[in-house]
Amino acid sequence: MRSLMVVAVTVLLIVSTSAAGAKGCIKGAIAGGVAGHVAGHGVVGAAAGCVYGRHRANQQAQQQQNQSSGQGK
């Protein structure tokens, strides 16, 4: 039953995210869901993993944008 809830929440998070942030959310939700499942809180882990994954993806996109804009000068 818990794994079904984790999958449902993960799908909901994927659908509710934008295309740009989806990659980070998916990776984070999978990792967070697995870690949360081990700790007994799979849904919370998946949600937190999604948030963290989107944060990291945004950071990496910002770094790439800064590097590419700096090369042109």
PASEBA-1860 file (N, C-alpha, C; in nm, 3 decimals):
! residues 73
1> MRSLMVVA> 0.082/-0.119/0.000/0.000/0.000/0.000/0.087/0.125/0.000 ~ 0.195/0.123/0.077/0.282/0.240/0.081/0.348/0.266/-0.053 ~ 0.391/0.159/-0.118/0.457/0.179/-0.247/0.360/0.236/-0.349 ~ 0.234/0.199/-0.341/0.133/0.256/-0.429/0.117/0.404/-0.402 ~ 0.120/0.444/-0.276/0.110/0.586/-0.241/0.232/0.662/-0.291 ~ 0.348/0.603/-0.278/0.471/0.668/-0.326/0.463/0.690/-0.476 ~ 0.418/0.590/-0.548/0.405/0.603/-0.693/0.302/0.710/-0.727 ~ 0.189/0.711/-0.657/0.085/0.810/-0.684/0.134/0.952/-0.658
9> VTVLLIVS> 0.202/0.972/-0.548/0.254/1.105/-0.516/0.362/1.145/-0.616 ~ 0.446/1.052/-0.654/0.550/1.081/-0.752/0.489/1.123/-0.885 ~ 0.389/1.051/-0.929/0.322/1.086/-1.055/0.257/1.223/-1.043 ~ 0.194/1.250/-0.932/0.132/1.381/-0.909/0.235/1.492/-0.913 ~ 0.349/1.469/-0.852/0.455/1.570/-0.853/0.511/1.591/-0.993 ~ 0.523/1.484/-1.067/0.574/1.494/-1.204/0.479/1.574/-1.291 ~ 0.351/1.547/-1.279/0.251/1.616/-1.360/0.243/1.763/-1.323 ~ 0.263/1.795/-1.196/0.247/1.933/-1.151/0.370/2.020/-1.173
17> TSAAGAKG> 0.480/1.962/-1.216/0.601/2.041/-1.237/0.612/2.085/-1.382 ~ 0.689/2.188/-1.403/0.714/2.232/-1.540/0.812/2.137/-1.608 ~ 0.823/2.147/-1.738/0.913/2.058/-1.812/1.058/2.081/-1.771 ~ 1.095/2.205/-1.746/1.233/2.236/-1.709/1.270/2.178/-1.574 ~ 1.180/2.182/-1.479/1.209/2.132/-1.346/1.178/1.986/-1.326 ~ 1.118/1.923/-1.425/1.073/1.785/-1.410/1.190/1.689/-1.391 ~ 1.299/1.712/-1.463/1.412/1.619/-1.453/1.464/1.614/-1.309 ~ 1.485/1.727/-1.248/1.533/1.730/-1.111/1.433/1.670/-1.014
25> CIKGAIAG> 1.306/1.696/-1.039/1.202/1.644/-0.952/1.195/1.492/-0.960 ~ 1.202/1.439/-1.078/1.191/1.294/-1.094/1.307/1.224/-1.025 ~ 1.429/1.271/-1.051/1.546/1.208/-0.989/1.539/1.221/-0.837 ~ 1.505/1.339/-0.790/1.497/1.362/-0.645/1.387/1.282/-0.579 ~ 1.272/1.274/-0.645/1.160/1.199/-0.588/1.191/1.051/-0.578 ~ 1.260/0.998/-0.678/1.296/0.856/-0.673/1.392/0.830/-0.558 ~ 1.497/0.912/-0.550/1.595/0.893/-0.442/1.531/0.918/-0.306 ~ 1.453/1.024/-0.294/1.388/1.056/-0.167/1.285/0.952/-0.128
33> GVAGHVAG> 1.213/0.899/-0.226/1.114/0.795/-0.197/1.177/0.668/-0.145 ~ 1.289/0.630/-0.204/1.360/0.510/-0.158/1.415/0.533/-0.017 ~ 1.480/0.647/0.003/1.534/0.676/0.136/1.422/0.689/0.239 ~ 1.314/0.753/0.201/1.202/0.767/0.292/1.134/0.635/0.322 ~ 1.128/0.547/0.223/1.068/0.415/0.244/1.147/0.337/0.347 ~ 1.279/0.346/0.340/1.364/0.276/0.436/1.340/0.331/0.576 ~ 1.318/0.464/0.585/1.294/0.526/0.715/1.148/0.517/0.758 ~ 1.060/0.471/0.669/0.919/0.458/0.704/0.834/0.575/0.662
41> HGVVGAAA> 0.888/0.667/0.583/0.814/0.786/0.540/0.836/0.809/0.391 ~ 0.794/0.716/0.308/0.820/0.722/0.165/0.761/0.842/0.096 ~ 0.638/0.879/0.131/0.572/0.992/0.066/0.643/1.122/0.100 ~ 0.677/1.139/0.225/0.749/1.259/0.268/0.886/1.265/0.201 ~ 0.952/1.153/0.193/1.083/1.147/0.128/1.074/1.181/-0.019 ~ 0.972/1.133/-0.087/0.955/1.162/-0.230/0.928/1.311/-0.251 ~ 0.844/1.369/-0.169/0.814/1.512/-0.181/0.938/1.596/-0.154 ~ 1.010/1.564/-0.048/1.132/1.639/-0.016/1.237/1.619/-0.123
49> GCVYGRHR> 1.248/1.499/-0.176/1.344/1.471/-0.283/1.311/1.550/-0.408 ~ 1.184/1.564/-0.439/1.143/1.643/-0.555/1.185/1.789/-0.538 ~ 1.157/1.844/-0.422/1.193/1.984/-0.396/1.344/2.002/-0.406 ~ 1.420/1.913/-0.345/1.565/1.924/-0.349/1.618/1.904/-0.492 ~ 1.562/1.809/-0.563/1.605/1.784/-0.701/1.580/1.903/-0.791 ~ 1.467/1.969/-0.776/1.438/2.089/-0.855/1.535/2.201/-0.819 ~ 1.565/2.213/-0.690/1.660/2.315/-0.645/1.797/2.294/-0.708 ~ 1.845/2.169/-0.705/1.976/2.138/-0.764/1.976/2.159/-0.915
57> ANQQAQQQ> 1.866/2.120/-0.983/1.858/2.139/-1.127/1.859/2.288/-1.162 ~ 1.791/2.368/-1.083/1.791/2.513/-1.107/1.930/2.572/-1.084 ~ 2.000/2.525/-0.981/2.136/2.572/-0.955/2.228/2.538/-1.072 ~ 2.219/2.416/-1.121/2.305/2.374/-1.232/2.272/2.451/-1.358 ~ 2.145/2.476/-1.383/2.106/2.554/-1.501/2.159/2.697/-1.490 ~ 2.154/2.754/-1.371/2.206/2.889/-1.350/2.357/2.893/-1.373 ~ 2.429/2.792/-1.323/2.573/2.786/-1.343/2.608/2.773/-1.490 ~ 2.534/2.691/-1.562/2.559/2.675/-1.705/2.530/2.804/-1.780
65> QNQSSGQG> 2.426/2.874/-1.739/2.393/3.000/-1.804/2.502/3.104/-1.777 ~ 2.552/3.109/-1.654/2.658/3.203/-1.620/2.787/3.172/-1.697 ~ 2.818/3.043/-1.712/2.939/3.005/-1.785/2.927/3.037/-1.933 ~ 2.812/3.013/-1.991/2.796/3.039/-2.133/2.793/3.189/-2.163 ~ 2.738/3.269/-2.073/2.735/3.414/-2.096/2.873/3.475/-2.071 ~ 2.953/3.415/-1.988/3.089/3.464/-1.961/3.187/3.432/-2.072 ~ 3.161/3.329/-2.152/3.252/3.290/-2.259/3.243/3.383/-2.377 ~ 3.129/3.447/-2.397/3.110/3.534/-2.512/3.179/3.667/-2.500
73> K> 3.227/3.703/-2.384/3.289/3.835/-2.363/3.435/3.832/-2.380
END
